[in-house]
Amino acid sequence: MMVYDNPDGVKIGLEIHVQLNKLNTKLFCACSTDYHNSEPNTHVCPVCLGLPGSLPVLNRRAVEFAMKVGLALNCEIVEQTQFHRKNYYYPDLPKGFQITQYDFPIASNGKVVIDGEDGEHIIRIKRAHMEEDPGKLMHIGSIEKSKGTLINYNRSGMALIEIVTEPDMRSPKEARRFLDKLRSIMEYLDVFDGDLEGAMRVDANISVMGGERVEVKNISSHKGVEKAALYEIMRQKNFVRRGGKVVLETRHFDELRGVTLSMRSKEEEHDYRYFPEPDLVPLRVADKVPEIIKTLPELPDAKRKRFKTQYGMADMHAKALTSDIKVANFYEEVAQLVDPKAAAVWVADILKGELNYRDISVDAFKVEDMAEIIRFVSSGNITERSGVEIIRTILDKGGDPASIVKEKGLVKVEENIVTKAVDETLEENPEALQDYLRGKEKSLNFLVGQVMKKTAGRSDAKTAREMLLDKIKKLSPK
């Protein structure tokens, strides 16, 4: 196994705030969680606005969701948990404190396995605790030169689970892979919708060369985390090389400019003056663990292992298919209708790539259409290239496979037509033929392309190649 070389001593730890937005109500009040397309400050009440005299009432399902997350991350569930007040003043925090968990997080000491720089790599989970979401600040202009700030309290009081890792990630790429894996687990658990704004926000703690860590706050995307980490690693390395000393601080990532900006010195735990929340009693949760375990679905790693065993597919296909619960479910439905191995190749290698290119969900494609395309190709009625063309046409313009085959004339051509195309190609391209005979293998690919062009892509590339080689063999001198 290759050992990853980390000469700059890069260490990355993440604090991920996952919004449990599949709940109907907020963490401590009855306000609806369906606020994302609403006017500002319309999903609020005295509790989530922190008005005097209002009292929090804990959402039972939020606790169950948090336990599911902890168990899915291979954590230990605490015997008894308790909420604390985290005291700090910020405009998006109406009470002047945040209700969170401090001494007794609901889950701790877990792990997640990712594909690291040198094979499988374990990311340790330090803790996962429950807390309420603050409101959202909207700066007029950039954060540096803002002319004013607006506050939307609609998400104030939303249930969050904050997942804190150890600094086990050794590169920005590993950080992004961890976040991809974490999102996949959350979607399997059906506790959040990652497509909603603010559903997953990340603070990244980054250090190099054994120096102090710098916290980059409120990064809103996985790609943003990778970019922020790349910039911050470069900034710290250059700063140290110039004789500077990295200090403990909090920075903001400007996604438009791709840079981090200093915000303030980093707070320590004692700065928050934690103390137990007097309006919420301690909560014994250990007794519910057996009940919660029964509700856990088959998670990505287990599904990946099953797919390999049950369907006999390659590990890379199993990994690609199980990284998204919707794609995994789509594949299994297709696999009930056609050969599972063929379905794995078409869904993982082709359909998923076309979906990612267009940034759309697999929901945009019908199971029956995918199965029909595979049947057309497997029976020899159309070529693989035509199958890809059908998928692209459906995604871009709509339609069904049979109609598209008929409209575009995609039925595979007769062998005698391919033979004629081979003869014409060799006759029209003598230089390419001679180049191939002199050992230039790429010339054969050119000749195959010409045959495909003459048959409008309706001949099979493998067949065209074999026929060309056979013809060339007969033409070449003994």
N, C-alpha and C positions, 0 to 999 in steps of 0.2 A: 504494500500500500504506500502511495506517495504521502510524505509528510509535508504539510503546508508550511511554507517558509513565511514567517511573519517578522522580518527584521526590524520593522519600526515599532513593534510591540503594540499594535493597534488592539484596543479593547472597546467593544461596543455593548452597552446594556440598554434595554428598552423599557419604557413604561408606557403601556398601551391602555388607552381608555376605550373600552368597548361599551357602546350604548345598547342596553337591553330593550331595543325598540319593538320587540314582538309582544310586549306587555300592552294591555289596554289602557292602563293608568300609570301615572308617575310613581316614584319610589315612596313618597310620604303623603300624597294627596290623591284626589279623584280626578284630576285634570287629565284629559285625553293625551295620549302619546302621538296621535295623528296630527301633528302640527306643521309638517314640512312644507306644505303648500298654502299655509294660512297666512293671514295678515299678521304683522308683528304684534306681540303682546296681547293676543286674543286667547291663548291657552294658558291662562294664569288664574291663580286664586290667592287668598290671604296666606296660605301655607307656603306655596312655592315663591311668593313675593316676600316672604319673611316679615309679614305685618305683625305688630305687637298683639300678643294674646293667642295667636294661632299655634296649634300643636300638631306635630307629625304623627301619622298613623302608618305603620310599616306595611308595605305590599308583600303579602305572603308568597305570591308566585315569583317575585323578584328574588327572594331568598332561595327558592327551589331552582331557579335558573342559574343563580350563582354557584350553587352546589354542583349542578350538572357541569358547568364550565370547569370547576375545580377538579372533579373526577375525570373529565375528559383530558385534562392536562396532567394526569397521573399524580395529583396532589393529595396530601393528607387533609382531611376535613377536621376542623377544630372541634373539640368537645362543646365549648360554649363560646359564642362570639358576643361582641359588644360594640356599640357605636360610640364614637368620640366626636368632639367638636375641634375642628382645625381652624384656628383663629387667624385670619388675615383680612385686610381690607382691600377690596378691588371692586370697581363699579359693577361687574357682572355677578357679584355675590351679594344679593340683597340683604341677607341676615348679618353680614359682617363675619360670618364663619361658615364652614362647610361641614355637613354631617358626613362622616367617613368612618373607617375602622382603622385602629392604630395598633394597640397591643395584641389584639386577638383577631387577626384576619381570618376570614371564613375558610381559606385554603392556603396551603404553603408546601414547600419542598416537593415541587413537581418537576417534570421534564418533558421536552418535545424533541423528537429526532428529526433533523433536516438533512438534506443533501448538502454537505459542506464542501469546502475547497479541496479536501482530500478524502472524500467518501462520506459515510454517515457521520454526523456530528451531533452531540447532545447539547441542547440549550437548557440550562437549569432554570426552573421557575422558582423565584425566591418566595413570592407571595401573590395571592389574588384576593383583593378585598372589595367590598361594596362601598359605594358613595353616591352622592347626588351630583348631578351635572350643574355647573353654573350657567348663566345666560351667555349670550353671544354678543361680543363687541364688534361693531362694524365701523372701521375708521374711514373718514372722508379723506381720501388720498392715501399715501403710503404711511406705514406706521411711524416712520421717522419725521415726516413733515405733514402729519394729519392736521386739517383745519378744524376738526371736531370728531367726536365719537358718538355713535348711536348705540343703544342697547336694546336687544330683543330678548325678553325673558321667557319666550315660548318653551325653550328647552330647559329652563331652570327647574331643577328637581327631577329631571329624567334619571332613571336608574342606570348607573354605570357599574361595571366591574373593572377595576384597574389591575392589570397583570404586570408584575414587575419581574424582569429576568435578571439573572446574574450577568456580568460583563463577559459572556462566553462567545460572542460573535467577533470574528477576527477580520472581517472585511465588510464593506457596504453590501456586497452581493449576498453574504450570509444573512445580514439583517433583513434584506428584502425577502429572501427565501423563507426566513422564519415567519415574517408577517403574512406571506402567502399561505403558509401552512396553518397559521393561527386562524386566518379568515376562513379557510376551508373547514376547520374543526367547528368554528362558530356556526357556519351555515349548515353543517351536518346536524348540529344540535338544535337548529331552528330557533335560536334565541335572539338573532338580530338580522337586519337587512343591510348588507354592506353597500348597497347601491344608494342608500339615503345619505344626504349631506350630514357630516359630523358623526357618522356611525362608528368610525374607528379613528381615533386621533392618537398621535404618537409623540412622546418626548424621548429623545435619544441622548444618552450619556456616552461621551466619546473621549478617549484619552490615547495618547501616543507616547512612546519612549519612556514609559513609567511615570509620566507627569500627571498633573491634576486633571480631573475630568471636567468637561464642559457640557452643560445640559442645553440641548437645542429643543425649544418648546413648540408644541402645537403644530406638528407636521401632519398634513391632512391626507397624504397618499403614500402608498408603498414606494412608488417611483420617487416621490419627494424625499422619503427617508434615505434612499440610496444616494440621491444627489446631494442632500445636506451632509451626509456622512463623508462623501468624497471631498466636498469642499472643505469641511471642518478638519479632516485629516491633513489635507494639503496646507491649510492655514496654520495649524498648530506646528507641523513639521518645519515650515518656512520660518515661523516665529522663533522656534527653538534654535534653528541654524543661525539666525541673526543675533543670538545671544539673549533672547528674551526668555521669560519664565511664564508658562501657562498658569493662569490663576483660576480658581474655582469661580465660575460665573454662569449666568443664564443668558442664552442668546436666542434670537428669533430668526427663522429661516424665511427669507424673501423668495418665494417660489418663482416669481417673474424674473428676477435678476440672478437667481441661483446662488445667493450668498447668505451667510449668517451675519447677524448684526447684534452687537452687545446690547443687552437690556438692563441688567442689574447684576450685582454680586449675588452669588448663590445662597439661598436661605438654608439654614441648618434646621434639624427637627425641633430644637428648643425654641426657635423663632416663632413657631406656630402655637406654642402654649396649649398642647393637646390636653383635654380633660374629658372624662366620660360625659356623654350626652344625658342630661338629667331627665329628659322627657321620653326616653326609650329604655326599657328594661333590658338586661342581658338576655340572650337568646340561646337556648340549648338546641343544637342542630345535629349532633352526632347520631341521635336516635333515628333520624330520618334517612340516614345514608343508605341502608338496604333498600328502602322504598325508591329512592332516587336512582340507584343503580339499575333497577328494573326498567326505568324509563329511558335509559341511554340507548341511542341507536348504534348501528354498526358504524364505526368511525373510519376515517380515510385509510389508516394503515391496515386495519383489519380487512377492509373492502379490497384494498390493493392485493393483499395476500390471497383472498378468496378468488378474485378474478383470475389470478395466475393459475391457481389450482383448478377451478371449475371450468374455465374457458380455454385453458392452455395457451394463453397469450404471453408475449414477451413482457419483461418487467417494465420497459420504457412505455409500452402501451398501457399497462395497468396503472402506472404512475400518472400518465396524462389523463386517463379516463376518470380516475378517482379523485383528482385534485379539485373537481367541482361536482357537487352533489347532483346538480341538474344534468350534467353531461353523463355522470355515472348511471343515473336512472334512465336517461335517454338510450344509452348503449344497451342496457339490459333489456329494454323493450324491443330494440332492433334485433338483438341476439336471439330473441324468442321466435323471430320470423325468418332469419337467414343464418348462414354459417357464422358462428360466433367469432372465429378467427378473422374471417373476411370483414365482419362488422367492426372488429377492433381496429383494423388497419384504416378502414374508411372513416370511422368516426374520430379516432385519435389523430391520424396523420393529415387527413384532408379536410373533413368538415370543421373540426376544431380550429384549424389554421385559417380557414375562410371566415369563420365567425370572429376570431380574434382580430383579423385584418380589418373587419368592418366594425369592430367593437360592439357586437350585438350578442344577445343570449341565444342559447340553443333552443329556447322556446320559439324562436322564429322559424324553426324547421320541423316538419312533420315526420314522425316515426315511420309512417307508411311510405312516404316519399323516399326516405333513406333506404329502406328495405327494397323498394322497387328498383332503385338505381343499382344496388348491389346485385340483384337478380339479373338485370339487363347485362351487366358486365360479366358475371359468372357464367351466364348461358352463352356468351360470345356474340350477343346481338349488337352490343356497342363496345367501343374501346374504353380503356381507363381514362384516356384523355377526354372522351366524350362525357364520361361520368362526371368528371370535374366540371366540365362546361355546364352540365345540367344543374349541378349544385350552385354554381355562380349565378346562373340565370334565375333560379328560384329565389335566391337571396336578394338579387338586385331588381328583378322585375316581377317575380311571382310566377305562377303556373304550376303544372304538374309534370312529372317525368315523361309520361307517354306522349303528352301534347308537345312537349319541347323536342323530343326525338323526332316526331313527325314534322314539326314546323322547320326544324333545322336540318333535316335529312341526315341524322346521325347514325342510322343503321350501318353496321360495318360492311364495307365493300366486299365484293366477291374476290376470290383469290386471283382470278385471271386479270382483274383490274390492277391489283397490287403488282403482279408480275410485269404488266405493261409499264407501270410507273417505275419499277426498278430498272427495266431496260432503258427507258427514256432518260432516267437520272444518270446512269453510267455513260450513256452516249453524249449527254449534254455537258458532263463535267469530267472530261478526261484528265485534267490536271489534278483534281481531287483524288481520282482513282490512282494515278501514278504516285501521288504523295502517300497514299495508304500502302501501296506496294513497296514503297521505300521505308516503311516503318512508322509513318506518322499516324498514330491511332486516332487522333482527333478528326482526321479527315473522314473516317467512317461515320462519326456522329453527324458531320455535315451532310453526308449522303443520305443517312436515315432521315434527317430533317427535310431534305428535298423530296423524298418519297412521301413523307407525311403531308407535305405541302400540296403535292400533286393529287393526293387522295382526300384533301380537305380535312385531314385529321381523322378520317374514318377507318384508317388501317391501323392495325396493332403495331406499335413501335418494335416490340420484340420480334414479331413475325417479319416485319420489314428488314430488320437487321439480319436475321437468319437467311432470308432470301438474297439479300445483297452479298453476304459472305459466300453463299453457295454459288451465285453467279460469278463473283470475282474469282473464285477458285477455278471455275471452268474456263474463265478468260485468261487467267495468268499462265505464262509459259511453264512447261513441265520442268 
